[in-house]
Amino acid sequence: MRQPSDNMGKVRMIPGHQLGRCEKRREGGSGSPPARDIVIVHSSDLHVDNDYTARIHGGDGTAGLACVLCKARSMSADLVLLAGDTFENNRLPPDWLTRTAGVIVGAGIPVVLLPRNHDPAVPEAVYALLPKLENLHVLGVTHDEAIVFPHLELEVWGRAHRDYGDMMPFEKIRPRRTRWQIAVAHGHYEPAPDRSIFPRPSWLIGDAEIAATGADYIALGHWNRAAKVGNGRVAAYYSGSPEYTGTVNVVRLTRSGDVVVTQAQLDIAREVAPLYIPE
């Protein structure tokens, strides 16, 4: 969702700040508990481009993506989730896409990408120009709506944007088939959205739809800031744009069945000067 602005507000940054903890413990599940925790890094709204984002990073529009993947690699993350608007648009030149592919391959970590309103999975999308990458999984392109990682006992699902029109990210709910399930969506959260009102924000996501997923974690994109949303029945979080928040969300699926969500600081060029507020 990020757009150029000279007044994007203040950021409250506390090193090691924990966004929240979902105290829910998975009931049942198939087989015995995993031998270790699963670590997932969630980010969104990176807007890889050759213009605005590039200027933030001294000309390298892939630098934000590289920073996120570098952090994930340093944490030995099992997976990276990019919850929409990874690319600024579908008109990027081939050399920038080749450079992006190199960044993703170099990370050596599985990456799940959700196409959304800036970079929907239309026939002329950037995904057709990206080289085939073994560690890149694009919902709606390389996979339809779900990807299963058997060694993690994890399924990641989400509805890709296939055009530039409005849609309901959680109009259809996917039944659980694995021990762990994560849903990915990109849109605007309102506790009880009224879709009969116009004009209104597009791609609305409400409390009832979040809860209905029954997922262990919902990775959200579209907001610049990081935030926990929903009514608490499901752990649903926006990661925010990394150049704005200076962080990524770290999701830990524990052996005991808990879902713990924290923020990890990034060494990244910022759109706004960080504001440190003592506790």
N, C-alpha and C positions, 0 to 999 in steps of 0.2 A: 504493500500500500504506500510505501514511502515515496514522497515527492519533495523536491527542493523547497526549503523554507528557511527563512532567517529567524523564525521564532517558533521553535519546536518544543519549548518548555524546558523544565529542569529535570535532571536525572538524579535520583537518589541512589547512590552506589555505596554498598557496604561490603568490603571484601569478605568472601565466603558466605554471604547472606543466603539463607535458606528461604526459597520462595514458599515452600510449604511441604507438608507431608500428608500423604493419603494413608490414613491408619487402617484402611481396609486390608484384610488378609484374604487371599484367595481360598475359597472353600473347595474341597475336592480336587479336581484336576487329574490328569492322566499320569500314571506312572509315579515313580519316586521323585522327591525334590531334586533339582539340579545340583551339581557339585559346587557351583559358585554363583555369585550374583551376576546379573546381566547389566551391562552399562550401555546406555544409549544417549547420544547427544542430539538435541533437538534445536533447530534453528529455522529461520524463515526470512523472507523479504530481503534477500541478498542483492537482488537487482544487478546481476552481472551485466555490464554494458561497456561501451566505448565513449561514454559521455559523462553524465553526472557522477555516477559511482566511481568512474575512472579518475575524475578530478579529485575526489576525496583522497584517493590513494596515489596521488602523484602520477597518474596516467595509466595505472594498472587496474582495470575493472574487475579482474579476477582475484584481487588481493584479499577481499573480504571472505570469499569462499575458501581461499587457501588458509586464512587465519582460523576459520572454524574447523576445517579438516585437520589442521596442525594441532589444535587443542584436543580434538577427539583422539588423534593418534597418541598424544602425550598421556592421555588418560587410559590408553588401551581399550578404547570403546569398542563394543561389538558391532555397533551400527550407528549411522548418522541419518537423521530424518530431516529433510528440507521441506517444510510445509507451505510451499507455494511461492510464486514470484521469485524463483531462483534467477531467472533472466528478466531484464527490464522489458524486453519485447521480443518478437519473433523476426526482427529485421537485422540481427547482428551479423557482421561480416564473417565469412568462414574462418579467417585467421584467429578471430577472437574465440570462436567455438573450438578450434583446435587447441588453443591455449587453455581453455576451460577443461577440455578432455584430459590434457596433461596433468592439470592440478588434481582432478578426481582420481586418475590412475595412480598418481604419485602417492596419494594418501594410503592406498592399500587397505581400505576399510569399505565394507559394503555401504552404499549410499542409496537411500530411497528418496525419490524426488516426486513431488506432486505438482503437475501443471495446473496453473490457476489463471486469474484474470489477466495478468500481464503476459503470460507465456502459455496460453492454452494449447491443448493438443490438437490443433487444426492441421490440415494437410501440409501447409507451408511452414509448420513450426520448426524451431531450431533443432528439435530432436532428430529430425530426418537428416540433418547435416552433421550431427555429432558422430564421431566414430563409434562403433560398437564396443562398449566397455564391459568387461566381465563384472566389475564391482558396482555398476550403475544400474539401478532398477527404477524405471519410470512408470508410475501408475497411469494406465490409459494408453501406454505406448508399448513398452516391453512386456507388461502384464496388464490384465484388464482392470480389476479393482482390488486385487489382493496378492500378496507375496508371502509365502511361508518360508521360514528359516528353520528347517527341521532340527538342526543342532542346538538351536536356542529354544525349541518348543514354542516358537513365536510366530504369529501372523500379524502383518501390517496391512491395513486396508484403507481405502479412501476413494472418493469419486473425483476423477480428474475433470477439469474444465475442458470441454470439447468444442467450445465456441466462446464468443464474447458476451453471451446473454446471461441473464439471471438464472439461478438454480438453487436448489436446497441441498447443501452438502450431505445432510443426513436424512434425506427423504426415504431412503431404504436402509435398513439395518442388516448387517451381516451376522449370522449366527456364529457363535464361537466354535472353533474346530481344534484349537490348540490350548495348551496350558496358559499361555500368555497371549493377549490380544491388544494391539494398539491401533487406534483409528487416527487418521490424519485428515484435517479439513482446513479450508481457507475461507474465511468470511467474517462477518461482523456479528458479535455477540450482543444479544439483548435477552434479559431474563424471560420475557414473554412476548415475543415478536408478533406484531399485528401486520400480516402480509396484505391486508385489504387496504391499507393506507398508502397513498401516493402523493407526492414523491416520498421515498424512504430509501434507506441503504439497501444494497443488494446482498445476496448470499448470506441471509440471516441464519443465525444459529441460536436456539433457545435452550433453556434449562431442561425442558421435557425431552428434547431430541438428544441432548448430551446424555442424560440419564438412561434413555432407551437403548443406547449402544451397548451398555453393560461392559464396556471396554475397561482394561486396567489403566490406560492412560490415553488421553486425547491430545495430540500434537496439533496446535492451532497456529495459523498464520494470518496476516492481513493487518494486524496492529503493529505500530512501531514500538510500542512499549511492551514489556513483559508483564503478565498478569495471570492470576488464577481466576477462573470463572466457573459458572455453574452453581448448582445447589449443594455441592459436596458429595453427591452420590457417586460420581465418577471424577477422577483426577483429570481436570481439563485445564490446560495452560497455554497461553500465548508465550512464545519465546521472545518476541520483538525482533526488530532489525538489529543485527550485531553492531553496525556502525552507530546506531542510536543508543542502545542499551549498554553496549560494551561487554555483553555477556552472552552465554548460551545456556539453555536448560540442560541439566544432567539428570537423567532418569535412571534410577537404580531399581531393578526388579530383583528383590532379595530371595535368598534361599527359603526364608520363612514365609514368603508370599506377600510381603509388604511392597508398596510402591513409594519410593522416597525421591522427592524432586528438589534439587538444589540449583543454584546458579554458579557458573564458573566464569571468572574474569578473563577477558581477552586482551591481548596486546594489539590493539587495532586503532586505526585512525577513526576519529569520531566526528559525527555531524554537529554535536553540541558538546560544550565543555562539561566534563563530569563535575557534579556537585557532591562533595563528601559531607555528610551530615552525621556527627557523632551520635551514638545511641544515648 
